[in-house]
Amino acid sequence: MQIDAPYFELRLARSDADRRAAQRLRYEVFVEELGGDGALVDHDTRLEADRFDPFFDHLMLLDHRRPAEAQVVAVYRVMRLDGARAAGQFYSEDEYDITPLRASGRQLLELGRSCVHAEYRGGPAMMLMWNGLADYIAEHGIEVMFGVASFHGTDPQPLSAPLSLLHHRHLAPEDIRPKAKAPGAYPMDLIPAAELDRRSAVREIPALIKAYLRLGGFVGEGAFIDRPFNCIDVCLVMDVARISDSHRAIYQRAPAP
């Protein structure tokens, strides 16, 4: 896509060096900031990696005003069905049963590892990434997007209100509803709908999850406690056909530089 600000570049990773640059930013956010870890995380070289990385496309936003080794300021990784076949599964299938999505016969796209450098949050970076994602969706005829998004920490009790709100107000239709797998599965209907303080619960939902909900997204059934990554995941699902024109305009609109 065309970006007016001359110092920004939005593109897919084209090399192993590009992918390592994305993994360096992920290390800063997911490991240093949020305390995550994993079998392939390299603390010596400061790379957050997993076995699925070679099978994803990596959407990257670069700021060419920064030093060459630190130009990647936002990343998003995306995987289509052909990538999942090569990997043996989608990443989310370690945590969620996505049988309804696979059985739909529709063009699927898994989203993950979305993060923005701390200095670029609250600016145009995430909108630019969503613009790029919209172009990718159109290019590949994607019909359903899904992927896990996280709450920080592994204790679900302090998150009872936002998890319950997601369950009561945003549960996916059965035909596209993933379901959390044991042993990490944890129920989300922890507080009856009538007893929820909705305004307070909304404030506790991470910004990325709220952004998906504003676009008309849903959540799967149950949360998943991911202890190595120090988070509680929910599975987000977005049916492109169900996104209204007004919602679609939110992520297709280019922001002012």
HELIX and SHEET records of a PDB file:
HELIX    1   1 ASP A   16  ARG A   26  1                                  11    
HELIX    2   2 TYR A   27  GLU A   33  3                                   7    
HELIX    3   3 ASP A   53  PHE A   55  5                                   3    
HELIX    4   4 ALA A   68  ALA A   70  5                                   3    
HELIX    5   5 LEU A   81  ALA A   87  1                                   7    
HELIX    6   6 TYR A   91  ASP A   94  5                                   4    
HELIX    7   7 THR A   99  ALA A  103  1                                   5    
HELIX    8   8 ALA A  118  TYR A  120  5                                   3    
HELIX    9   9 ALA A  125  HIS A  140  1                                  16    
HELIX   10  10 GLN A  157  LEU A  159  5                                   3    
HELIX   11  11 SER A  160  HIS A  170  1                                  11    
HELIX   12  12 GLU A  174  ILE A  176  5                                   3    
HELIX   13  13 ALA A  193  GLU A  195  5                                   3    
HELIX   14  14 ARG A  198  ARG A  203  1                                   6    
HELIX   15  15 ALA A  207  ARG A  214  1                                   8    
HELIX   16  16 VAL A  240  ARG A  242  5                                   3    
HELIX   17  17 ASP A  245  GLN A  252  1                                   8    
SHEET    1   A 7 PHE A   8  LEU A  12  0                                        
SHEET    2   A 7 ASP A  57  ASP A  63 -1                                        
SHEET    3   A 7 VAL A  72  ARG A  80 -1                                        
SHEET    4   A 7 LEU A 108  VAL A 116 -1                                        
SHEET    5   A 7 VAL A 144  HIS A 152  1                                        
SHEET    6   A 7 CYS A 231  ASP A 239 -1                                        
SHEET    7   A 7 PHE A 218  VAL A 219 -1                                        
SHEET    1   B 8 PHE A   8  LEU A  12  0                                        
SHEET    2   B 8 ASP A  57  ASP A  63 -1                                        
SHEET    3   B 8 VAL A  72  ARG A  80 -1                                        
SHEET    4   B 8 LEU A 108  VAL A 116 -1                                        
SHEET    5   B 8 VAL A 144  HIS A 152  1                                        
SHEET    6   B 8 CYS A 231  ASP A 239 -1                                        
SHEET    7   B 8 ALA A 223  ASP A 226 -1                                        
SHEET    8   B 8 ALA A 185  TYR A 186 -1                                        
SHEET    1   C 2 TYR A  96  ASP A  97  0                                        
SHEET    2   C 2 LYS A 179  ALA A 180 -1                                        
END                                                                             
